């Protein structure tokens, strides 16, 4: 059975992707005046992988992990930038609509 989890942890996402989990969605969101990323991951063994990661028993090739964390961070940066641009466009749009 394919399960889904949500995380904002780049290391957790990288670990899971290296173990065959799919990144289904990544989006920026605002929380406590900060922009964070939410990633939705899915896979057959995702619950077991998550427990292994959270219990500190995760194992991965260090070079592959470092590379994947860099990739996940790049995706997160792009998602945050996209979200920030959308917020700025909404603010600009409201300001222009208020002036008319």
Legacy VTK file of the C-alpha trace (Angstrom):
# vtk DataFile Version 3.0
C-alpha trace
ASCII
DATASET POLYDATA
POINTS 100 float
0.000 0.000 0.000
1.363 3.408 -0.991
1.428 5.790 1.956
2.142 9.529 2.124
3.894 11.705 4.667
4.529 15.417 4.945
7.823 16.902 6.121
9.773 20.134 6.049
13.053 18.377 6.933
15.484 18.366 3.981
17.560 15.551 5.490
14.521 13.353 6.063
13.293 13.968 2.508
16.757 13.254 1.061
17.052 10.001 3.021
13.673 8.835 1.825
14.249 9.799 -1.812
17.520 7.851 -1.765
15.516 4.845 -0.578
13.008 4.968 -3.442
10.323 7.295 -2.096
8.751 9.756 -4.542
8.584 13.513 -3.951
5.022 14.301 -5.016
4.781 17.961 -4.117
6.816 20.765 -2.640
5.394 24.146 -1.751
6.275 27.218 0.228
4.005 28.349 3.008
3.974 31.037 5.666
4.058 30.161 9.333
4.943 32.458 12.231
6.131 35.199 9.838
8.550 32.751 8.160
8.396 31.006 4.830
8.942 27.265 5.117
8.583 24.368 2.704
6.227 21.467 2.954
7.117 18.331 1.027
4.711 15.489 0.368
6.441 12.149 -0.131
4.907 8.816 -1.063
6.069 5.229 -1.214
5.468 1.635 -0.281
7.755 1.495 2.763
7.597 5.139 3.774
6.301 4.582 7.324
9.124 2.150 8.098
11.695 4.524 6.584
10.325 7.423 8.625
10.511 5.453 11.873
14.058 4.351 11.040
15.049 7.974 10.363
13.342 9.393 13.458
14.825 6.683 15.699
18.336 7.575 14.526
18.908 4.235 12.817
18.994 5.563 9.244
21.861 4.471 7.029
22.871 5.940 3.682
25.888 6.428 1.450
27.423 9.674 2.718
28.313 11.084 -0.706
24.884 10.285 -2.165
23.199 11.733 0.916
25.206 14.950 0.735
24.355 15.327 -2.931
20.647 14.634 -2.384
20.421 17.075 0.550
21.899 19.734 -1.739
19.286 18.913 -4.385
16.420 18.993 -1.872
17.684 22.335 -0.525
17.707 23.719 -4.075
14.105 22.561 -4.594
13.133 24.105 -1.249
14.818 27.410 -2.151
12.936 27.501 -5.470
9.608 26.736 -3.746
10.182 29.453 -1.139
11.128 31.959 -3.839
8.009 31.081 -5.860
5.803 31.472 -2.779
7.413 34.817 -1.877
6.874 36.088 -5.438
3.217 35.018 -5.315
2.709 36.844 -2.012
4.404 39.967 -3.378
2.217 39.856 -6.514
-0.922 39.575 -4.376
0.164 42.538 -2.256
0.958 44.587 -5.372
-2.347 43.602 -6.973
-4.316 44.615 -3.854
-2.434 47.908 -3.608
-3.126 48.753 -7.243
-6.767 47.738 -6.902
-7.126 49.957 -3.827
-5.732 52.985 -5.653
-8.125 52.731 -8.594
LINES 1 101
100 0 1 2 3 4 5 6 7 8 9 10 11 12 13 14 15 16 17 18 19 20 21 22 23 24 25 26 27 28 29 30 31 32 33 34 35 36 37 38 39 40 41 42 43 44 45 46 47 48 49 50 51 52 53 54 55 56 57 58 59 60 61 62 63 64 65 66 67 68 69 70 71 72 73 74 75 76 77 78 79 80 81 82 83 84 85 86 87 88 89 90 91 92 93 94 95 96 97 98 99
